[in-house]
Amino acid sequence: MLDPDVAARAELFARLALEMHDAGGVEETVDAVVQFALHALDCSHAGVALYTKGGRPELPAVTDPVLVEIYQPQLDGQEGPMMVSMRECVEVLVRDTASDNRWPEWSEMVTELGVRSVFDVPLVLGPDSATVGVLCLYSKIPDGFSWDDKAIAHILARHASVAVATARHEKTMAAAVDARKLVGQAMGILMERYDVNADRAFAILKRYSQDTNTKLHTVAQQLVDTRKLPR
């Protein structure tokens, strides 16, 4: 017979998989991960930091405003356990912020906020993949993460990595479809107004895009909104 604790955790992971599958986007996906972390792990706060295209982390979901105070000094100074985990793609454990001396100013500030232990786990898709982000877990007690907590955190991080990558891909694909529809609408306006074929209409849009150093979908949006080509 399956151990009740194991069965309960298996049910939680099954529910998490369904919630992430049904999530409407990146923020909803991350929120599902954060809420799961609070239920499945012995932590007081949880959050996720994600890499953006510009290389600067963003904070799409946190369970408490205090986490912004924990994150921001790391983002500003590029130092701290979260930044190490993200840059080096390694887990970082702070057993007690009151005695850890790796980031003294940050540790002192976090201790004053009532957080005593930290466990940051990188979100990666595979051994050769870049870091997607970091799952950040916090406890109000020193050495607050057990071996089981760490094992579950790694499983959760792997789930989160795949879910976030999928959500981002779907968002990119949706944006591409929207852009194609917009360009099609703009081409239709040009074809009707100037009695040109589709190839000629697209060439006009492309020329204006190049001459004005403006993205094609932006030129198309301006034409659809104003019924005029940009100067």
Secondary structure per residue as TSV (DSSP state, phi and psi in degrees):
chain	resnum	aa	ss	phi	psi
A	1	M	-	360.0	138.3
A	2	L	-	-71.1	135.3
A	3	D	-	-56.7	134.1
A	4	P	H	-55.5	-39.7
A	5	D	H	-65.5	-42.1
A	6	V	H	-64.5	-42.7
A	7	A	H	-63.1	-41.2
A	8	A	H	-64.4	-42.1
A	9	R	H	-68.7	-37.7
A	10	A	H	-61.0	-40.2
A	11	E	H	-65.9	-38.8
A	12	L	H	-62.7	-44.3
A	13	F	H	-65.8	-37.1
A	14	A	H	-63.2	-42.1
A	15	R	H	-66.8	-39.0
A	16	L	H	-60.6	-44.0
A	17	A	H	-58.9	-41.4
A	18	L	H	-67.5	-41.9
A	19	E	H	-64.3	-41.5
A	20	M	H	-68.5	-35.1
A	21	H	H	-64.6	-36.2
A	22	D	H	-87.9	-6.3
A	23	A	-	-63.3	145.1
A	24	G	-	-84.8	-11.6
A	25	G	S	-175.3	-169.5
A	26	V	H	-63.1	-46.7
A	27	E	H	-63.1	-41.8
A	28	E	H	-66.4	-37.9
A	29	T	H	-63.1	-47.1
A	30	V	H	-64.9	-39.2
A	31	D	H	-60.8	-39.9
A	32	A	H	-62.1	-40.3
A	33	V	H	-64.4	-45.3
A	34	V	H	-63.2	-45.4
A	35	Q	H	-64.2	-36.9
A	36	F	H	-63.8	-41.9
A	37	A	H	-58.4	-39.8
A	38	L	H	-66.2	-33.4
A	39	H	H	-82.4	-34.9
A	40	A	H	-95.0	-19.0
A	41	L	S	-118.0	158.6
A	42	D	S	-87.3	69.1
A	43	C	-	-132.6	153.7
A	44	S	S	-92.1	-28.7
A	45	H	E	-139.9	154.0
A	46	A	E	-150.0	148.6
A	47	G	E	-157.6	170.1
A	48	V	E	-132.4	133.7
A	49	A	E	-112.4	132.4
A	50	L	E	-118.2	145.1
A	51	Y	E	-74.8	139.5
A	52	T	-	-102.6	174.4
A	53	K	T	-62.0	-31.0
A	54	G	T	-77.7	-5.3
A	55	G	S	90.1	-2.2
A	56	R	-	-99.7	132.1
A	57	P	E	-62.8	149.0
A	58	E	E	-123.6	162.1
A	59	L	E	-119.8	85.7
A	60	P	E	-76.1	-19.0
A	61	A	E	-156.7	132.3
A	62	V	E	-139.1	156.3
A	63	T	S	-94.7	-7.8
A	64	D	S	-159.7	139.8
A	65	P	T	-56.4	-23.9
A	66	V	H	-61.5	-25.5
A	67	L	H	-66.4	-30.8
A	68	V	H	-61.8	-37.9
A	69	E	H	-67.1	-29.7
A	70	I	H	-76.8	-39.3
A	71	Y	H	-74.7	-45.5
A	72	Q	H	-56.5	-45.8
A	73	P	H	-59.7	-31.9
A	74	Q	H	-70.2	-40.5
A	75	L	H	-65.8	-40.9
A	76	D	H	-70.1	-42.4
A	77	G	H	-97.7	-5.3
A	78	Q	S	57.9	27.5
A	79	E	-	-132.3	148.1
A	80	G	S	133.3	168.1
A	81	P	H	-60.7	-38.7
A	82	M	H	-62.8	-42.9
A	83	M	H	-67.4	-37.8
A	84	V	H	-63.6	-45.7
A	85	S	H	-60.2	-40.2
A	86	M	H	-72.3	-44.2
A	87	R	H	-71.0	-43.6
A	88	E	H	-99.2	-3.4
A	89	C	T	57.5	49.0
A	90	V	-	-133.8	155.2
A	91	E	-	-75.4	146.5
A	92	V	E	-130.4	124.8
A	93	L	E	-115.0	127.8
A	94	V	E	-111.9	106.6
A	95	R	S	-69.1	-38.5
A	96	D	-	-151.9	113.6
A	97	T	T	-64.3	-21.7
A	98	A	T	-73.1	-21.7
A	99	S	T	-120.5	-10.6
A	100	D	-	-72.6	129.5
A	101	N	-	-113.3	15.1
A	102	R	S	-71.7	-36.0
A	103	W	S	-134.5	75.6
A	104	P	H	-57.1	-45.6
A	105	E	H	-65.9	-44.1
A	106	W	H	-64.9	-44.2
A	107	S	H	-61.0	-40.6
A	108	E	H	-64.5	-42.4
A	109	M	H	-64.9	-42.1
A	110	V	H	-67.5	-38.8
A	111	T	H	-60.7	-42.2
A	112	E	H	-64.1	-24.6
A	113	L	T	-82.0	-5.4
A	114	G	T	95.4	7.3
A	115	V	-	-97.4	128.2
A	116	R	-	-114.0	-23.7
A	117	S	E	-139.7	149.0
A	118	V	E	-135.3	140.0
A	119	F	E	-136.7	112.6
A	120	D	E	-109.8	128.1
A	121	V	E	-123.1	126.5
A	122	P	E	-70.2	147.3
A	123	L	E	-98.2	112.0
A	124	V	E	-134.5	151.5
A	125	L	S	-90.3	-20.9
A	126	G	S	-173.4	175.2
A	127	P	T	-62.3	-27.0
A	128	D	T	-107.3	10.6
A	129	S	S	-91.7	153.9
A	130	A	-	-73.5	161.1
A	131	T	E	-71.9	127.8
A	132	V	E	-79.0	-36.3
A	133	G	E	175.5	-157.6
A	134	V	E	-140.6	134.8
A	135	L	E	-89.7	120.2
A	136	C	E	-112.5	121.7
A	137	L	E	-120.2	141.1
A	138	Y	E	-135.6	144.3
A	139	S	E	-131.1	148.6
A	140	K	S	-83.5	-5.3
A	141	I	S	-115.7	148.8
A	142	P	T	-62.4	144.6
A	143	D	T	48.9	50.6
A	144	G	-	-83.7	0.1
A	145	F	-	-114.6	119.3
A	146	S	-	-81.0	173.8
A	147	W	H	-60.7	-40.9
A	148	D	H	-63.5	-41.0
A	149	D	H	-58.9	-43.8
A	150	K	H	-65.5	-41.0
A	151	A	H	-63.8	-43.9
A	152	I	H	-66.2	-37.8
A	153	A	H	-60.8	-39.4
A	154	H	H	-67.7	-39.7
A	155	I	H	-64.2	-44.7
A	156	L	H	-62.1	-40.7
A	157	A	H	-62.2	-39.2
A	158	R	H	-66.0	-44.1
A	159	H	H	-57.6	-46.6
A	160	A	H	-64.0	-39.0
A	161	S	H	-58.8	-49.4
A	162	V	H	-65.2	-43.4
A	163	A	H	-65.0	-43.1
A	164	V	H	-66.4	-43.8
A	165	A	H	-60.9	-41.2
A	166	T	H	-64.9	-45.0
A	167	A	H	-63.0	-40.1
A	168	R	H	-66.3	-40.3
A	169	H	H	-63.8	-43.4
A	170	E	H	-64.7	-37.1
A	171	K	H	-65.2	-42.1
A	172	T	H	-64.5	-42.9
A	173	M	H	-64.6	-40.5
A	174	A	H	-64.0	-40.2
A	175	A	H	-65.3	-37.8
A	176	A	H	-65.6	-40.9
A	177	V	H	-63.6	-44.1
A	178	D	H	-61.0	-40.8
A	179	A	H	-64.7	-41.0
A	180	R	H	-64.2	-40.5
A	181	K	H	-62.6	-41.3
A	182	L	H	-64.3	-45.0
A	183	V	H	-62.3	-38.8
A	184	G	H	-62.6	-40.6
A	185	Q	H	-63.9	-43.2
A	186	A	H	-64.4	-41.0
A	187	M	H	-61.3	-39.6
A	188	G	H	-61.9	-39.8
A	189	I	H	-62.9	-44.9
A	190	L	H	-65.8	-40.9
A	191	M	H	-62.6	-40.3
A	192	E	H	-73.6	-42.4
A	193	R	H	-73.0	-41.0
A	194	Y	H	-108.8	4.8
A	195	D	-	53.9	51.4
A	196	V	-	-116.8	162.5
A	197	N	-	-83.4	177.7
A	198	A	H	-62.8	-41.5
A	199	D	H	-62.7	-42.4
A	200	R	H	-67.6	-39.8
A	201	A	H	-62.6	-42.3
A	202	F	H	-66.6	-38.1
A	203	A	H	-62.6	-37.0
A	204	I	H	-65.2	-46.6
A	205	L	H	-60.0	-44.1
A	206	K	H	-63.4	-40.1
A	207	R	H	-63.6	-45.1
A	208	Y	H	-63.6	-36.0
A	209	S	H	-62.7	-44.1
A	210	Q	H	-72.3	-41.7
A	211	D	H	-68.3	-32.3
A	212	T	T	-101.0	2.3
A	213	N	T	52.9	45.1
A	214	T	-	-121.1	140.3
A	215	K	-	-60.3	147.2
A	216	L	H	-58.2	-43.4
A	217	H	H	-68.5	-26.5
A	218	T	H	-70.4	-42.3
A	219	V	H	-60.4	-43.3
A	220	A	H	-63.0	-41.6
A	221	Q	H	-62.2	-42.3
A	222	Q	H	-63.0	-41.0
A	223	L	H	-66.6	-41.7
A	224	V	H	-66.7	-39.6
A	225	D	H	-74.1	-40.3
A	226	T	H	-108.2	-12.5
A	227	R	S	61.5	22.6
A	228	K	S	-135.7	147.0
A	229	L	-	-78.6	148.0
A	230	P	-	-63.7	151.8
A	231	R	-	-68.7	360.0
